[in-house]
Amino acid sequence: MSNTGADAVTPTTTEALRSSERWRLTLRPVVVFLLSRVGVMSVVGATALTTRRTVMTHLVSWDSKWYLMIAQRGYVHAIPPGTGNRAQSDLGFFPLLPLMIRGMHAVTGFGFSVSGLLTTTSLGLLAAIAVWWMLYEVFGRGGADRGTALVFLSPAAFVFSMVYSEGAIILFVASSLLALHHRRWLVAGLCAALATAADPVGCAAVVPCVVAAVLAVRSRGEWRAIVAPLVAPLGVGLFFGYLWVHTGSPLTWFRAQRAGWQGGAFGNGVPTALTHFLRLGVHDVNSGVKTLSALAAIGMLVYFVRSHPPRPWVGYVFAVVAMGIASPIIGITPRLLLRSFPLFGVVGARLPPLWFEAILTISTMCLCALTIASGNYFWTP
């Protein structure tokens, strides 16, 4: 995993940093994250005023209710009969975030909604730090600043201020990629395992562990590296094992998703969004956003590959995008691209200054627009 960029650093240089210097550098992503949250909350506050709903209503809407429901009551034992909205249940969601919310509730004594927002905000802050250090290892300080800014001001980044799983996924995947860079195989596998327990897209964290292990065995004969891919699937494996005991089948999550959300043929998400957008135009906001996201993804992927990032990063990004393409309904969305965060990170780190400023400005404008659209229920995050 060779370093790239004019101000790139070597792992040995990073490890030699004094503790005080590490803390000082860590403040950089903290500032980026906090500034992004001030901006998002300003837009949410303005949207709440215009819609005459409370800020809290906006922050715990959409999928937030499912995570909070699981945190309060646990999982139901069976999928409701039927299909579509009436068949939707909490069995279609992964358990890590609800477990962390329940832990926050137990420690603080706050209500579940506040505990959920405290949890996801904390995860988002830690994710920013992990992303910054991951990028710093390859692109140096300037590249890490730019890449982290583009991740946390990307169009879907308002979900860090909701009860959504993106903070957990990005924190643990970035930590896993950082551990792989330092050949800390067990740590990498454990972090990836946590990511696989957070969200189905988090299961893509297994791929970079496999890629890094293959490279380590082939180039150095380092067989210890296989620990990472062996440990990585434990999170999702334990969840499916729990579902087997709790509901009678290890496949309950798949069935819940098919019944409540993702019916239809696999691979239909992208072509359906494009067809609807061409036919309905701006009258179908969801399809328009998905189509524009797919076009943006193509451009970013080309630039990403040409930047020659570490191969485990490439494996992770392409695994996430492949999941979106294979989905019966999701396709390529702003949230899916956010979860493939090395894409934004590398593009931000490698863009020339003027191009970076232009892209960051456009991305921030899209973030504001989607925050408003979500708050007005024009667009489904």
C-alpha positions as CSV (number, residue, x, y, z in Angstrom):
1,M,0.0,0.0,0.0
2,S,2.2,2.8,-1.2
3,N,1.6,6.4,-0.3
4,T,0.4,8.9,-2.8
5,G,0.6,12.7,-2.9
6,A,3.1,15.5,-2.5
7,D,2.7,15.8,1.3
8,A,2.2,12.1,2.0
9,V,3.7,10.6,5.1
10,T,5.0,7.2,5.9
11,P,3.6,4.9,8.7
12,T,6.9,5.2,10.6
13,T,6.6,9.0,10.5
14,T,3.1,8.8,11.8
15,E,4.0,6.4,14.6
16,A,6.8,8.7,15.6
17,L,4.5,11.7,16.2
18,R,4.5,12.9,19.8
19,S,1.3,12.6,21.8
20,S,0.8,16.3,21.9
21,E,1.2,16.5,18.1
22,R,-1.4,13.7,17.6
23,W,-3.9,15.6,19.8
24,R,-3.3,18.8,17.9
25,L,-3.8,17.1,14.5
26,T,-6.9,15.4,15.8
27,L,-8.5,18.8,16.4
28,R,-8.6,19.3,12.6
29,P,-11.3,16.7,11.8
30,V,-13.1,17.7,15.0
31,V,-13.4,21.3,13.7
32,V,-14.5,20.0,10.3
33,F,-17.2,17.9,11.8
34,L,-18.5,20.5,14.2
35,L,-18.7,23.2,11.5
36,S,-20.6,20.8,9.2
37,R,-23.1,20.1,12.0
38,V,-23.6,23.8,12.7
39,G,-24.4,24.3,9.0
40,V,-26.8,21.3,8.9
41,M,-28.6,22.2,12.1
42,S,-29.1,25.8,10.8
43,V,-30.8,24.4,7.7
44,V,-32.8,22.0,9.9
45,G,-33.9,24.8,12.1
46,A,-35.0,26.9,9.2
47,T,-36.9,24.0,7.7
48,A,-38.6,23.3,11.0
49,L,-39.8,26.9,11.1
50,T,-41.3,26.8,7.6
51,T,-42.9,23.3,8.1
52,R,-44.1,24.2,11.6
53,R,-42.7,21.0,13.0
54,T,-40.1,20.7,15.8
55,V,-36.4,20.2,15.2
56,M,-36.6,16.9,17.0
57,T,-39.4,15.7,14.7
58,H,-37.0,16.3,11.7
59,L,-34.1,14.6,13.4
60,V,-35.9,11.4,14.4
61,S,-37.9,10.9,11.2
62,W,-37.7,8.3,8.4
63,D,-35.6,5.2,9.4
64,S,-34.7,6.8,12.7
65,K,-38.0,5.5,14.1
66,W,-37.0,1.9,13.4
67,Y,-33.6,2.1,15.2
68,L,-35.3,3.8,18.2
69,M,-38.0,1.2,18.3
70,I,-35.5,-1.6,18.4
71,A,-33.5,0.2,21.1
72,Q,-36.7,0.5,23.3
73,R,-38.4,-2.8,22.7
74,G,-36.1,-5.2,20.9
75,Y,-37.0,-7.1,17.7
76,V,-40.5,-8.5,17.0
77,H,-40.7,-12.2,16.5
78,A,-42.3,-12.4,13.0
79,I,-42.7,-10.4,9.8
80,P,-46.2,-9.0,9.4
81,P,-48.3,-10.6,6.7
82,G,-48.5,-9.0,3.2
83,T,-46.1,-6.9,1.2
84,G,-45.1,-3.2,1.1
85,N,-45.7,-0.8,3.9
86,R,-47.9,-3.1,5.9
87,A,-45.2,-5.8,5.9
88,Q,-42.4,-3.4,7.2
89,S,-40.9,-4.4,10.5
90,D,-37.8,-3.7,12.6
91,L,-36.5,-7.1,11.5
92,G,-35.2,-5.3,8.4
93,F,-32.6,-3.4,10.4
94,F,-29.2,-4.4,11.8
95,P,-28.6,-4.3,15.6
96,L,-25.4,-2.4,16.4
97,L,-26.8,1.1,16.5
98,P,-29.9,0.1,18.6
99,L,-27.5,-1.6,21.1
100,M,-25.4,1.5,21.3
101,I,-28.5,3.7,21.8
102,R,-29.7,1.4,24.6
103,G,-26.3,1.7,26.2
104,M,-26.3,5.5,26.0
105,H,-29.8,5.5,27.5
106,A,-28.6,3.3,30.4
107,V,-25.6,5.5,31.1
108,T,-27.2,9.0,30.7
109,G,-30.8,8.3,31.7
110,F,-32.0,10.5,28.8
111,G,-35.0,9.5,26.7
112,F,-34.4,7.2,23.7
113,S,-34.6,10.0,21.1
114,V,-32.0,12.2,22.8
115,S,-29.9,9.1,23.5
116,G,-30.1,8.2,19.9
117,L,-29.0,11.6,18.7
118,L,-26.2,11.7,21.2
119,T,-25.0,8.3,20.0
120,T,-25.1,9.1,16.3
121,T,-23.5,12.6,16.8
122,S,-20.7,11.0,18.9
123,L,-20.2,8.3,16.2
124,G,-20.1,10.9,13.5
125,L,-17.4,12.9,15.4
126,L,-15.3,9.7,15.9
127,A,-15.9,8.8,12.3
128,A,-14.5,12.2,11.2
129,I,-11.3,11.5,13.3
130,A,-10.9,8.0,11.9
131,V,-11.4,9.2,8.3
132,W,-8.9,12.0,8.7
133,W,-6.2,9.7,10.1
134,M,-6.9,7.1,7.4
135,L,-6.4,9.8,4.7
136,Y,-3.4,11.3,6.5
137,E,-1.5,8.0,6.2
138,V,-1.7,8.2,2.4
139,F,-2.1,11.9,1.5
140,G,-0.7,13.9,4.4
141,R,-2.2,16.7,6.3
142,G,-3.6,18.8,3.5
143,G,-5.1,15.8,1.7
144,A,-6.7,14.6,4.9
145,D,-8.2,18.0,5.6
146,R,-9.7,18.3,2.1
147,G,-10.9,14.6,1.9
148,T,-12.5,14.8,5.3
149,A,-14.3,18.0,4.5
150,L,-15.7,16.5,1.3
151,V,-17.0,13.4,3.1
152,F,-18.7,15.3,5.9
153,L,-20.1,18.0,3.5
154,S,-21.3,15.4,1.0
155,P,-24.9,15.6,-0.1
156,A,-26.2,12.9,2.3
157,A,-24.1,14.0,5.3
158,F,-27.1,15.4,7.2
159,V,-27.8,11.9,8.3
160,F,-25.0,12.2,10.9
161,S,-27.5,14.5,12.7
162,M,-30.2,11.9,12.6
163,V,-30.6,8.4,14.2
164,Y,-28.9,6.7,11.2
165,S,-26.2,4.1,11.0
166,E,-23.7,6.0,8.7
167,G,-21.6,7.2,11.7
168,A,-21.1,3.7,12.9
169,I,-20.3,2.2,9.5
170,I,-17.8,4.9,8.6
171,L,-16.1,4.9,12.0
172,F,-15.5,1.1,12.0
173,V,-14.7,0.8,8.3
174,A,-12.2,3.7,8.4
175,S,-10.7,2.2,11.6
176,S,-10.4,-1.2,9.8
177,L,-8.7,0.3,6.8
178,L,-6.3,2.2,9.0
179,A,-5.5,-1.0,10.9
180,L,-4.9,-2.8,7.6
181,H,-2.5,-0.1,6.6
182,H,-0.5,-0.8,9.8
183,R,-0.9,-4.6,9.4
184,R,-2.8,-4.9,12.7
185,W,-4.8,-7.8,11.4
186,L,-6.9,-8.7,14.5
187,V,-7.8,-5.0,15.1
188,A,-8.8,-4.7,11.4
189,G,-11.0,-7.8,11.6
190,L,-12.7,-6.7,14.8
191,C,-13.5,-3.2,13.4
192,A,-14.8,-4.7,10.2
193,A,-16.9,-7.1,12.3
194,L,-18.5,-4.2,14.0
195,A,-19.2,-2.6,10.7
196,T,-21.0,-5.7,9.5
197,A,-23.2,-5.6,12.5
198,A,-24.2,-2.0,11.8
199,D,-25.8,-2.2,8.3
200,P,-25.9,-4.6,5.3
201,V,-23.6,-2.2,3.4
202,G,-21.2,-2.5,6.3
203,C,-20.6,-6.1,5.1
204,A,-18.5,-4.7,2.3
205,A,-15.9,-4.2,5.1
206,V,-15.0,-7.9,4.6
207,V,-13.7,-7.2,1.1
208,P,-10.7,-5.0,2.0
209,C,-9.7,-7.5,4.7
210,V,-9.6,-10.2,2.0
211,V,-7.7,-8.0,-0.4
212,A,-5.1,-6.9,2.2
213,A,-4.7,-10.5,3.4
214,V,-4.1,-11.8,-0.2
215,L,-1.5,-9.0,-0.8
216,A,0.2,-9.7,2.5
217,V,0.5,-13.5,1.8
218,R,1.6,-13.1,-1.8
219,S,4.2,-10.3,-1.2
220,R,5.6,-11.2,2.2
221,G,4.3,-14.6,3.1
222,E,2.5,-13.1,6.1
223,W,0.0,-15.7,6.9
224,R,-1.1,-13.9,10.0
225,A,-3.0,-11.5,7.7
226,I,-5.8,-14.1,7.2
227,V,-7.0,-13.3,10.7
228,A,-8.6,-10.1,9.4
229,P,-11.0,-11.8,6.8
230,L,-11.7,-14.6,9.2
231,V,-12.9,-12.3,12.0
232,A,-14.6,-9.7,9.8
233,P,-17.9,-11.5,9.2
234,L,-18.5,-12.3,12.8
235,G,-20.8,-9.3,13.4
236,V,-23.3,-10.2,10.7
237,G,-22.9,-13.9,11.5
238,L,-23.8,-13.3,15.2
239,F,-26.8,-11.2,14.1
240,F,-28.1,-13.9,11.8
241,G,-27.5,-16.5,14.5
242,Y,-29.6,-14.4,16.9
243,L,-32.4,-14.1,14.3
244,W,-32.3,-17.9,13.9
245,V,-33.0,-18.3,17.6
246,H,-35.4,-15.3,17.9
247,T,-37.5,-15.9,14.8
248,G,-36.7,-19.5,13.7
249,S,-34.7,-18.6,10.6
250,P,-31.3,-17.1,9.9
251,L,-32.7,-15.6,6.7
252,T,-35.3,-13.4,8.5
253,W,-33.6,-10.1,7.6
254,F,-33.6,-11.0,3.9
255,R,-37.3,-11.9,4.0
256,A,-38.2,-8.7,6.0
257,Q,-36.4,-6.6,3.4
258,R,-38.0,-8.4,0.5
259,A,-41.5,-8.2,2.0
260,G,-41.4,-4.6,3.3
261,W,-39.0,-2.7,1.1
262,Q,-37.0,-4.4,-1.6
263,G,-39.5,-6.4,-3.7
264,G,-38.9,-6.9,-7.4
265,A,-36.0,-8.2,-9.5
266,F,-32.4,-7.7,-8.3
267,G,-30.6,-5.0,-10.3
268,N,-33.7,-3.0,-11.0
269,G,-32.8,0.0,-8.8
270,V,-30.6,1.9,-11.3
271,P,-32.6,1.4,-14.5
272,T,-35.9,2.1,-12.8
273,A,-34.7,5.4,-11.4
274,L,-33.4,6.4,-14.8
275,T,-36.6,5.4,-16.5
276,H,-38.7,7.3,-14.0
277,F,-36.5,10.4,-14.2
278,L,-36.6,10.5,-18.0
279,R,-40.4,10.1,-17.9
280,L,-41.3,12.3,-15.0
281,G,-38.4,14.7,-14.6
282,V,-38.4,16.9,-11.5
283,H,-41.8,15.6,-10.5
284,D,-40.0,12.4,-9.2
285,V,-37.4,13.8,-6.8
286,N,-36.2,10.4,-5.6
287,S,-35.5,9.1,-9.1
288,G,-33.9,12.4,-10.1
289,V,-31.5,12.3,-7.1
290,K,-30.6,8.7,-7.8
291,T,-29.9,9.3,-11.4
292,L,-27.7,12.3,-10.7
293,S,-26.0,10.3,-8.0
294,A,-25.2,7.6,-10.5
295,L,-23.8,10.1,-13.0
296,A,-21.7,11.7,-10.2
297,A,-20.5,8.2,-9.1
298,I,-19.2,7.4,-12.5
299,G,-17.1,10.5,-12.7
300,M,-15.8,10.1,-9.1
301,L,-15.0,6.4,-9.7
302,V,-12.9,7.2,-12.7
303,Y,-10.9,9.9,-10.8
304,F,-10.7,7.6,-7.7
305,V,-9.1,4.7,-9.7
306,R,-6.7,7.1,-11.6
307,S,-5.5,8.4,-8.2
308,H,-4.2,4.9,-7.4
309,P,-5.5,4.6,-3.8
310,P,-4.6,1.5,-1.7
311,R,-6.1,-1.6,-3.1
312,P,-8.1,-2.5,0.0
313,W,-9.9,0.9,-0.4
314,V,-10.6,0.1,-4.0
315,G,-12.1,-3.2,-3.0
316,Y,-14.4,-1.6,-0.4
317,V,-15.6,1.2,-2.6
318,F,-16.5,-1.1,-5.5
319,A,-18.2,-3.6,-3.1
320,V,-20.4,-0.8,-1.8
321,V,-21.3,0.4,-5.3
322,A,-22.0,-3.2,-6.4
323,M,-24.5,-3.6,-3.6
324,G,-26.4,-0.5,-4.8
325,I,-26.4,-1.7,-8.4
326,A,-27.7,-5.1,-7.3
327,S,-30.5,-3.8,-5.2
328,P,-34.1,-4.2,-6.5
329,I,-34.9,-0.6,-5.5
330,I,-32.1,1.4,-3.9
331,G,-29.7,1.9,-6.8
332,I,-27.0,4.6,-6.4
333,T,-28.1,7.1,-3.8
334,P,-26.3,9.9,-1.9
335,R,-26.4,7.8,1.3
336,L,-24.8,4.8,-0.6
337,L,-22.1,7.1,-1.9
338,L,-21.5,8.5,1.6
339,R,-21.0,4.9,2.9
340,S,-18.4,4.5,0.2
341,F,-16.6,7.4,1.8
342,P,-13.0,6.6,0.5
343,L,-14.5,7.7,-2.8
344,F,-15.1,11.2,-1.5
345,G,-12.0,11.2,0.6
346,V,-9.6,10.4,-2.3
347,V,-11.3,12.7,-4.7
348,G,-11.1,15.5,-2.2
349,A,-7.5,14.8,-1.3
350,R,-6.3,14.7,-4.9
351,L,-8.3,17.4,-6.6
352,P,-6.4,20.6,-7.6
353,P,-7.3,23.5,-5.3
354,L,-9.7,25.4,-7.6
355,W,-11.5,22.2,-8.6
356,F,-11.7,21.1,-4.9
357,E,-13.3,24.5,-3.9
358,A,-15.8,24.2,-6.7
359,I,-16.8,20.6,-6.0
360,L,-17.0,21.3,-2.2
361,T,-19.3,24.3,-2.9
362,I,-21.6,22.2,-5.1
363,S,-21.6,19.4,-2.6
364,T,-22.5,21.7,0.2
365,M,-25.3,23.2,-1.8
366,C,-26.6,19.7,-2.5
367,L,-26.4,18.9,1.2
368,C,-28.5,21.9,2.1
369,A,-31.0,21.1,-0.7
370,L,-31.4,17.4,0.4
371,T,-31.7,18.4,4.0
372,I,-34.6,20.7,3.1
373,A,-36.2,18.1,0.8
374,S,-36.0,15.4,3.5
375,G,-37.5,17.7,6.1
376,N,-40.4,18.5,3.7
377,Y,-40.8,14.8,2.8
378,F,-40.0,15.5,-0.8
379,W,-37.1,13.0,-0.8
380,T,-36.5,9.8,1.1
381,P,-33.0,9.6,2.7
